[in-house]
């Protein structure tokens, strides 16, 4: 996700030439980072099992 922000920032500053492919790559990396973070947070807070059930 950090790389996506850096790519977008460099495109805004015109250090990298903005293109459709680079914009799509930046978006894909950003969404991938968001999904990875959500999976990590959900697995951290997920209960380990049911206690006293049955």
C-alpha positions as CSV (number, residue, x, y, z in Angstrom):
1,X,0.0,0.0,0.0
2,X,2.9,2.3,0.7
3,X,4.3,1.7,-2.8
4,X,1.0,2.7,-4.3
5,X,1.0,6.0,-2.4
6,X,4.6,6.7,-3.5
7,X,3.7,5.9,-7.2
8,X,0.7,8.2,-7.1
9,X,2.7,11.0,-5.5
10,X,5.4,10.7,-8.1
11,X,2.8,10.9,-10.8
12,X,1.3,14.0,-9.4
13,X,4.8,15.6,-9.1
14,X,5.4,14.6,-12.8
15,X,8.5,12.7,-11.8
16,X,6.9,9.6,-13.4
17,X,4.8,10.2,-16.5
18,X,1.2,9.4,-15.6
19,X,-0.2,6.6,-17.7
20,X,-3.2,4.3,-17.6
21,X,-1.0,1.3,-16.7
22,X,0.8,3.0,-13.9
23,X,-2.4,4.4,-12.5
24,X,-4.0,1.0,-12.6
25,X,-0.9,-0.6,-11.0
26,X,-1.0,2.0,-8.2
27,X,-4.8,1.4,-7.7
28,X,-4.2,-2.4,-7.6
29,X,-1.4,-2.1,-5.1
30,X,-3.6,0.2,-2.9
31,X,-6.6,-2.1,-2.9
32,X,-4.3,-5.1,-2.3
33,X,-2.8,-3.4,0.7
34,X,-6.3,-2.6,2.0
35,X,-7.4,-6.2,1.6
36,X,-4.3,-7.5,3.2
37,X,-4.7,-5.2,6.2
38,X,-8.3,-6.2,6.6
39,X,-7.5,-9.9,6.6
40,X,-4.7,-9.3,9.1
41,X,-7.0,-7.3,11.4
42,X,-9.8,-9.8,11.1
43,X,-7.5,-12.7,11.9
44,X,-6.1,-10.9,14.9
45,X,-9.5,-10.2,16.4
46,X,-11.2,-13.5,15.4
47,X,-12.2,-15.6,18.4
48,X,-10.2,-18.8,18.7
49,X,-13.2,-21.0,19.4
50,X,-16.3,-21.5,21.5
51,X,-15.7,-22.2,25.2
52,X,-18.2,-24.2,27.2
53,X,-20.4,-25.0,24.1
54,X,-21.6,-28.6,24.3
